[in-house]
Amino acid sequence: MLTKRQELILFLIVDEFLAAMVPVSSKQIIQKYQLDISSATVRNEMVKLEAMGFLTKPHTSAGRIPSREALKFYIGKLSEKLDEKSQSEQIHLNLKSHHNPEDLSKSTAEKISALTNYLTGVSFTGKDETVKGIYFTPLNEGILLVIIVLDSGNIKEIPVRMDYNVSLETLKILTNYFNQVIIDTPLQDLSELLRTSLKNTALEYTVNSVADHIREDLDQPRKFSGYSGFNHLIQQISEDTDTLRALYDDLEAKQLDNIIDVTDSDGVDIYLGDELPEDYHSISIITTNFKLAGFDGNLMIIGPEMMGYKKVIKLLHAINNQSTKGSE
């Protein structure tokens, strides 16, 4: 159990180290923060913190550097302070003009990566999209292709396997009919609307088959992902080629947000190396869920384990608090 004085000294040491990435001495702490205790007392406390595993001492330096346990302590204290102070923070990303979730995710990632100088991943779900048109066309024998045009500009293509061939005339009738009744229907409601239409008609079986396939497709939330700042990470962990290769593969496959489960996050979460899969033990991930331009999203900042936590956590707290209040 740390004393209040030890907590203060440890917090200041980690803060100093992360700012300059060089070992921190007792003299630095005394001079910069004008603590009302002697240098000898600070040195004694640093020795105790080292014995408890919070600090390590490089052989060539009189100063100390924080351990992973010290980082966890620092992050916890920092999050408490920022959560209290950032309630009124406002972040203006100037991205409201983007209505396409794919473009929005890319633009948001670029903006935040430029603010933090870290690899940034942003993903949005498309559940708030509305339908602007629906088209039915034969793909090949026994397979019907349903094309759904969304207000975001995106297009969903859903193949529907039929146990009989549908005539071109029937498909034309379906296209003309539904483009009069489904305009501005939320995408999540489309399946039910189709199912309740044309009941007790010769087309009911075909329409129900289409509705079933649309519902199955929507059971998996549609994600739109954008990434920016991989070049920052290359510079920050250039010696760790295995981790860089693994992350690059995740970026190419648009699976970066599969590294950790962020579905239930309601604040700002931090994952240090040993809390991540084995391939990622040399990095840290800071993440939060938020809302922007009507979309539910997740924001993920990735950097080295020794990164500028204060700036990043403050930014993510502000974004999370802002979207919780309904601000965009």
Contacts in CASP RR format, 6 or more apart in sequence:
PFRMAT RR
TARGET T0000
AUTHOR 0000-0000-0000
METHOD contacts of the structure
MODEL  1
MLTKRQELILFLIVDEFLAAMVPVSSKQIIQKYQLDISSATVRNEMVKLE
AMGFLTKPHTSAGRIPSREALKFYIGKLSEKLDEKSQSEQIHLNLKSHHN
PEDLSKSTAEKISALTNYLTGVSFTGKDETVKGIYFTPLNEGILLVIIVL
DSGNIKEIPVRMDYNVSLETLKILTNYFNQVIIDTPLQDLSELLRTSLKN
TALEYTVNSVADHIREDLDQPRKFSGYSGFNHLIQQISEDTDTLRALYDD
LEAKQLDNIIDVTDSDGVDIYLGDELPEDYHSISIITTNFKLAGFDGNLM
IIGPEMMGYKKVIKLLHAINNQSTKGSE
2 10 0 8 1.000
2 52 0 8 1.000
2 73 0 8 1.000
5 37 0 8 1.000
5 45 0 8 1.000
6 45 0 8 1.000
6 48 0 8 1.000
6 49 0 8 1.000
7 73 0 8 1.000
7 77 0 8 1.000
8 35 0 8 1.000
9 29 0 8 1.000
9 42 0 8 1.000
9 45 0 8 1.000
9 46 0 8 1.000
9 49 0 8 1.000
10 49 0 8 1.000
10 54 0 8 1.000
10 55 0 8 1.000
10 66 0 8 1.000
10 70 0 8 1.000
10 73 0 8 1.000
10 74 0 8 1.000
11 73 0 8 1.000
11 74 0 8 1.000
11 77 0 8 1.000
12 29 0 8 1.000
12 33 0 8 1.000
13 24 0 8 1.000
13 29 0 8 1.000
13 46 0 8 1.000
13 49 0 8 1.000
13 55 0 8 1.000
13 64 0 8 1.000
13 66 0 8 1.000
13 70 0 8 1.000
14 66 0 8 1.000
14 70 0 8 1.000
14 71 0 8 1.000
14 73 0 8 1.000
14 74 0 8 1.000
15 74 0 8 1.000
15 310 0 8 1.000
16 24 0 8 1.000
16 28 0 8 1.000
16 29 0 8 1.000
16 32 0 8 1.000
17 23 0 8 1.000
17 24 0 8 1.000
17 65 0 8 1.000
17 66 0 8 1.000
17 306 0 8 1.000
18 74 0 8 1.000
18 306 0 8 1.000
18 307 0 8 1.000
18 308 0 8 1.000
18 309 0 8 1.000
18 310 0 8 1.000
19 308 0 8 1.000
21 306 0 8 1.000
23 57 0 8 1.000
23 58 0 8 1.000
23 61 0 8 1.000
23 62 0 8 1.000
23 63 0 8 1.000
23 64 0 8 1.000
23 65 0 8 1.000
24 63 0 8 1.000
24 64 0 8 1.000
24 65 0 8 1.000
25 62 0 8 1.000
25 63 0 8 1.000
25 64 0 8 1.000
26 39 0 8 1.000
26 42 0 8 1.000
26 43 0 8 1.000
26 46 0 8 1.000
26 63 0 8 1.000
27 39 0 8 1.000
29 35 0 8 1.000
29 42 0 8 1.000
30 37 0 8 1.000
30 38 0 8 1.000
30 39 0 8 1.000
30 42 0 8 1.000
35 42 0 8 1.000
46 55 0 8 1.000
46 64 0 8 1.000
49 55 0 8 1.000
49 64 0 8 1.000
49 70 0 8 1.000
50 56 0 8 1.000
50 57 0 8 1.000
50 64 0 8 1.000
53 67 0 8 1.000
53 69 0 8 1.000
53 70 0 8 1.000
54 66 0 8 1.000
54 67 0 8 1.000
54 69 0 8 1.000
54 70 0 8 1.000
54 73 0 8 1.000
55 64 0 8 1.000
55 65 0 8 1.000
55 66 0 8 1.000
55 67 0 8 1.000
55 70 0 8 1.000
56 64 0 8 1.000
56 65 0 8 1.000
56 66 0 8 1.000
56 67 0 8 1.000
57 63 0 8 1.000
57 64 0 8 1.000
57 65 0 8 1.000
58 65 0 8 1.000
66 74 0 8 1.000
68 272 0 8 1.000
68 273 0 8 1.000
68 274 0 8 1.000
68 305 0 8 1.000
71 272 0 8 1.000
71 305 0 8 1.000
71 306 0 8 1.000
71 309 0 8 1.000
72 272 0 8 1.000
74 309 0 8 1.000
75 270 0 8 1.000
75 272 0 8 1.000
75 309 0 8 1.000
75 313 0 8 1.000
78 309 0 8 1.000
78 310 0 8 1.000
78 313 0 8 1.000
79 268 0 8 1.000
79 270 0 8 1.000
79 313 0 8 1.000
79 317 0 8 1.000
82 310 0 8 1.000
82 313 0 8 1.000
82 314 0 8 1.000
82 317 0 8 1.000
83 268 0 8 1.000
83 317 0 8 1.000
86 314 0 8 1.000
86 317 0 8 1.000
86 318 0 8 1.000
86 321 0 8 1.000
87 321 0 8 1.000
89 314 0 8 1.000
89 317 0 8 1.000
89 318 0 8 1.000
89 321 0 8 1.000
89 322 0 8 1.000
90 318 0 8 1.000
90 322 0 8 1.000
90 327 0 8 1.000
91 315 0 8 1.000
91 318 0 8 1.000
91 319 0 8 1.000
91 322 0 8 1.000
93 108 0 8 1.000
93 111 0 8 1.000
93 112 0 8 1.000
93 292 0 8 1.000
94 111 0 8 1.000
95 104 0 8 1.000
95 107 0 8 1.000
95 108 0 8 1.000
95 111 0 8 1.000
95 292 0 8 1.000
95 293 0 8 1.000
96 293 0 8 1.000
96 328 0 8 1.000
98 104 0 8 1.000
98 107 0 8 1.000
98 293 0 8 1.000
99 151 0 8 1.000
99 152 0 8 1.000
99 153 0 8 1.000
99 293 0 8 1.000
100 152 0 8 1.000
100 153 0 8 1.000
100 154 0 8 1.000
101 124 0 8 1.000
101 125 0 8 1.000
101 126 0 8 1.000
101 129 0 8 1.000
101 152 0 8 1.000
101 154 0 8 1.000
101 224 0 8 1.000
101 295 0 8 1.000
102 152 0 8 1.000
102 154 0 8 1.000
102 224 0 8 1.000
102 226 0 8 1.000
104 124 0 8 1.000
104 224 0 8 1.000
104 292 0 8 1.000
104 293 0 8 1.000
104 295 0 8 1.000
105 121 0 8 1.000
105 122 0 8 1.000
105 123 0 8 1.000
105 124 0 8 1.000
105 224 0 8 1.000
105 225 0 8 1.000
105 226 0 8 1.000
106 122 0 8 1.000
106 226 0 8 1.000
106 227 0 8 1.000
106 228 0 8 1.000
108 122 0 8 1.000
108 226 0 8 1.000
108 292 0 8 1.000
108 299 0 8 1.000
109 120 0 8 1.000
109 121 0 8 1.000
109 122 0 8 1.000
109 226 0 8 1.000
109 227 0 8 1.000
109 228 0 8 1.000
109 229 0 8 1.000
110 120 0 8 1.000
110 228 0 8 1.000
112 120 0 8 1.000
112 122 0 8 1.000
112 228 0 8 1.000
112 299 0 8 1.000
112 301 0 8 1.000
112 315 0 8 1.000
113 119 0 8 1.000
113 120 0 8 1.000
113 228 0 8 1.000
113 229 0 8 1.000
113 232 0 8 1.000
114 228 0 8 1.000
115 315 0 8 1.000
116 301 0 8 1.000
116 311 0 8 1.000
116 312 0 8 1.000
116 315 0 8 1.000
117 232 0 8 1.000
118 229 0 8 1.000
118 232 0 8 1.000
118 233 0 8 1.000
118 236 0 8 1.000
118 301 0 8 1.000
118 302 0 8 1.000
118 303 0 8 1.000
118 307 0 8 1.000
118 312 0 8 1.000
119 227 0 8 1.000
119 228 0 8 1.000
119 229 0 8 1.000
119 230 0 8 1.000
119 232 0 8 1.000
119 233 0 8 1.000
119 247 0 8 1.000
119 301 0 8 1.000
119 302 0 8 1.000
119 303 0 8 1.000
120 227 0 8 1.000
120 228 0 8 1.000
120 229 0 8 1.000
120 299 0 8 1.000
120 300 0 8 1.000
120 301 0 8 1.000
120 302 0 8 1.000
121 225 0 8 1.000
121 226 0 8 1.000
121 227 0 8 1.000
121 228 0 8 1.000
121 256 0 8 1.000
121 257 0 8 1.000
121 299 0 8 1.000
121 300 0 8 1.000
121 301 0 8 1.000
121 302 0 8 1.000
122 225 0 8 1.000
122 226 0 8 1.000
122 227 0 8 1.000
122 297 0 8 1.000
122 298 0 8 1.000
122 299 0 8 1.000
122 300 0 8 1.000
123 223 0 8 1.000
123 224 0 8 1.000
123 225 0 8 1.000
123 226 0 8 1.000
123 257 0 8 1.000
123 297 0 8 1.000
123 298 0 8 1.000
124 223 0 8 1.000
124 224 0 8 1.000
124 292 0 8 1.000
124 295 0 8 1.000
124 296 0 8 1.000
124 297 0 8 1.000
125 221 0 8 1.000
125 222 0 8 1.000
125 223 0 8 1.000
125 224 0 8 1.000
125 295 0 8 1.000
125 296 0 8 1.000
125 297 0 8 1.000
126 152 0 8 1.000
126 187 0 8 1.000
126 221 0 8 1.000
126 222 0 8 1.000
126 223 0 8 1.000
126 224 0 8 1.000
126 295 0 8 1.000
127 187 0 8 1.000
127 188 0 8 1.000
127 221 0 8 1.000
127 222 0 8 1.000
127 296 0 8 1.000
128 186 0 8 1.000
128 294 0 8 1.000
128 295 0 8 1.000
128 296 0 8 1.000
129 150 0 8 1.000
129 151 0 8 1.000
129 152 0 8 1.000
129 154 0 8 1.000
129 186 0 8 1.000
129 187 0 8 1.000
130 150 0 8 1.000
130 151 0 8 1.000
130 184 0 8 1.000
130 185 0 8 1.000
130 186 0 8 1.000
130 187 0 8 1.000
131 148 0 8 1.000
131 149 0 8 1.000
131 150 0 8 1.000
131 151 0 8 1.000
131 182 0 8 1.000
131 183 0 8 1.000
131 184 0 8 1.000
131 185 0 8 1.000
131 186 0 8 1.000
131 187 0 8 1.000
131 190 0 8 1.000
132 149 0 8 1.000
132 150 0 8 1.000
132 151 0 8 1.000
132 153 0 8 1.000
132 183 0 8 1.000
132 184 0 8 1.000
133 148 0 8 1.000
133 149 0 8 1.000
133 178 0 8 1.000
133 179 0 8 1.000
133 182 0 8 1.000
133 183 0 8 1.000
134 146 0 8 1.000
134 147 0 8 1.000
134 148 0 8 1.000
134 149 0 8 1.000
134 175 0 8 1.000
134 178 0 8 1.000
134 179 0 8 1.000
134 182 0 8 1.000
134 190 0 8 1.000
135 146 0 8 1.000
135 147 0 8 1.000
135 149 0 8 1.000
135 175 0 8 1.000
135 179 0 8 1.000
136 144 0 8 1.000
136 145 0 8 1.000
136 146 0 8 1.000
136 147 0 8 1.000
136 166 0 8 1.000
136 171 0 8 1.000
136 174 0 8 1.000
136 175 0 8 1.000
136 210 0 8 1.000
137 144 0 8 1.000
137 145 0 8 1.000
137 147 0 8 1.000
137 171 0 8 1.000
138 144 0 8 1.000
138 145 0 8 1.000
138 165 0 8 1.000
138 166 0 8 1.000
138 168 0 8 1.000
138 171 0 8 1.000
139 145 0 8 1.000
139 159 0 8 1.000
141 165 0 8 1.000
142 161 0 8 1.000
142 162 0 8 1.000
142 163 0 8 1.000
142 164 0 8 1.000
142 165 0 8 1.000
143 159 0 8 1.000
143 160 0 8 1.000
143 161 0 8 1.000
143 162 0 8 1.000
144 159 0 8 1.000
144 160 0 8 1.000
144 161 0 8 1.000
144 162 0 8 1.000
144 166 0 8 1.000
144 171 0 8 1.000
144 210 0 8 1.000
145 157 0 8 1.000
145 158 0 8 1.000
145 159 0 8 1.000
145 160 0 8 1.000
146 157 0 8 1.000
146 158 0 8 1.000
146 159 0 8 1.000
146 160 0 8 1.000
146 210 0 8 1.000
146 213 0 8 1.000
146 214 0 8 1.000
147 155 0 8 1.000
147 156 0 8 1.000
147 157 0 8 1.000
148 155 0 8 1.000
148 156 0 8 1.000
148 157 0 8 1.000
148 158 0 8 1.000
148 187 0 8 1.000
148 190 0 8 1.000
148 214 0 8 1.000
149 155 0 8 1.000
150 156 0 8 1.000
150 187 0 8 1.000
151 184 0 8 1.000
154 224 0 8 1.000
156 187 0 8 1.000
156 217 0 8 1.000
156 222 0 8 1.000
158 213 0 8 1.000
158 214 0 8 1.000
158 217 0 8 1.000
159 213 0 8 1.000
160 209 0 8 1.000
160 210 0 8 1.000
160 213 0 8 1.000
161 213 0 8 1.000
162 206 0 8 1.000
162 209 0 8 1.000
166 206 0 8 1.000
170 203 0 8 1.000
170 206 0 8 1.000
173 203 0 8 1.000
174 203 0 8 1.000
174 206 0 8 1.000
174 207 0 8 1.000
177 197 0 8 1.000
177 198 0 8 1.000
178 194 0 8 1.000
178 197 0 8 1.000
181 193 0 8 1.000
181 197 0 8 1.000
182 190 0 8 1.000
182 193 0 8 1.000
182 194 0 8 1.000
185 193 0 8 1.000
187 218 0 8 1.000
188 218 0 8 1.000
190 214 0 8 1.000
191 211 0 8 1.000
191 212 0 8 1.000
191 214 0 8 1.000
191 215 0 8 1.000
191 218 0 8 1.000
192 211 0 8 1.000
194 207 0 8 1.000
194 208 0 8 1.000
194 210 0 8 1.000
194 211 0 8 1.000
194 214 0 8 1.000
195 207 0 8 1.000
195 208 0 8 1.000
195 211 0 8 1.000
197 207 0 8 1.000
198 204 0 8 1.000
198 207 0 8 1.000
223 254 0 8 1.000
223 257 0 8 1.000
225 254 0 8 1.000
225 256 0 8 1.000
225 257 0 8 1.000
226 254 0 8 1.000
227 251 0 8 1.000
227 256 0 8 1.000
230 247 0 8 1.000
230 248 0 8 1.000
230 251 0 8 1.000
232 303 0 8 1.000
233 244 0 8 1.000
233 247 0 8 1.000
233 283 0 8 1.000
233 302 0 8 1.000
233 303 0 8 1.000
233 304 0 8 1.000
234 244 0 8 1.000
236 303 0 8 1.000
236 304 0 8 1.000
236 307 0 8 1.000
237 243 0 8 1.000
237 244 0 8 1.000
237 282 0 8 1.000
237 283 0 8 1.000
237 303 0 8 1.000
237 304 0 8 1.000
238 244 0 8 1.000
240 282 0 8 1.000
242 279 0 8 1.000
243 279 0 8 1.000
243 280 0 8 1.000
243 281 0 8 1.000
243 282 0 8 1.000
243 283 0 8 1.000
246 279 0 8 1.000
246 280 0 8 1.000
247 256 0 8 1.000
247 280 0 8 1.000
247 283 0 8 1.000
247 302 0 8 1.000
250 256 0 8 1.000
250 258 0 8 1.000
250 259 0 8 1.000
256 300 0 8 1.000
256 302 0 8 1.000
257 298 0 8 1.000
257 300 0 8 1.000
259 276 0 8 1.000
259 277 0 8 1.000
259 280 0 8 1.000
259 285 0 8 1.000
260 271 0 8 1.000
260 276 0 8 1.000
260 285 0 8 1.000
260 287 0 8 1.000
262 269 0 8 1.000
262 287 0 8 1.000
262 289 0 8 1.000
262 298 0 8 1.000
262 300 0 8 1.000
265 287 0 8 1.000
265 288 0 8 1.000
265 289 0 8 1.000
265 298 0 8 1.000
266 289 0 8 1.000
267 288 0 8 1.000
267 289 0 8 1.000
267 317 0 8 1.000
267 320 0 8 1.000
268 286 0 8 1.000
268 287 0 8 1.000
268 288 0 8 1.000
268 313 0 8 1.000
268 316 0 8 1.000
268 317 0 8 1.000
268 320 0 8 1.000
269 286 0 8 1.000
269 287 0 8 1.000
269 288 0 8 1.000
270 284 0 8 1.000
270 285 0 8 1.000
270 286 0 8 1.000
270 309 0 8 1.000
270 313 0 8 1.000
271 284 0 8 1.000
271 285 0 8 1.000
271 286 0 8 1.000
271 287 0 8 1.000
272 284 0 8 1.000
272 305 0 8 1.000
273 280 0 8 1.000
273 281 0 8 1.000
273 282 0 8 1.000
273 283 0 8 1.000
273 284 0 8 1.000
273 305 0 8 1.000
274 281 0 8 1.000
276 283 0 8 1.000
276 285 0 8 1.000
282 304 0 8 1.000
282 305 0 8 1.000
283 302 0 8 1.000
283 303 0 8 1.000
283 304 0 8 1.000
283 305 0 8 1.000
284 302 0 8 1.000
284 303 0 8 1.000
284 304 0 8 1.000
284 305 0 8 1.000
284 307 0 8 1.000
284 309 0 8 1.000
285 300 0 8 1.000
285 301 0 8 1.000
285 302 0 8 1.000
285 303 0 8 1.000
286 300 0 8 1.000
286 301 0 8 1.000
286 309 0 8 1.000
286 312 0 8 1.000
286 313 0 8 1.000
286 316 0 8 1.000
287 298 0 8 1.000
287 299 0 8 1.000
287 300 0 8 1.000
287 301 0 8 1.000
287 316 0 8 1.000
288 298 0 8 1.000
288 299 0 8 1.000
288 316 0 8 1.000
288 317 0 8 1.000
288 319 0 8 1.000
288 320 0 8 1.000
289 296 0 8 1.000
289 297 0 8 1.000
289 298 0 8 1.000
289 299 0 8 1.000
289 320 0 8 1.000
290 297 0 8 1.000
290 298 0 8 1.000
290 299 0 8 1.000
290 319 0 8 1.000
290 320 0 8 1.000
290 322 0 8 1.000
290 323 0 8 1.000
291 297 0 8 1.000
291 323 0 8 1.000
291 326 0 8 1.000
291 328 0 8 1.000
292 323 0 8 1.000
292 328 0 8 1.000
293 328 0 8 1.000
294 328 0 8 1.000
299 316 0 8 1.000
299 319 0 8 1.000
301 312 0 8 1.000
301 316 0 8 1.000
END
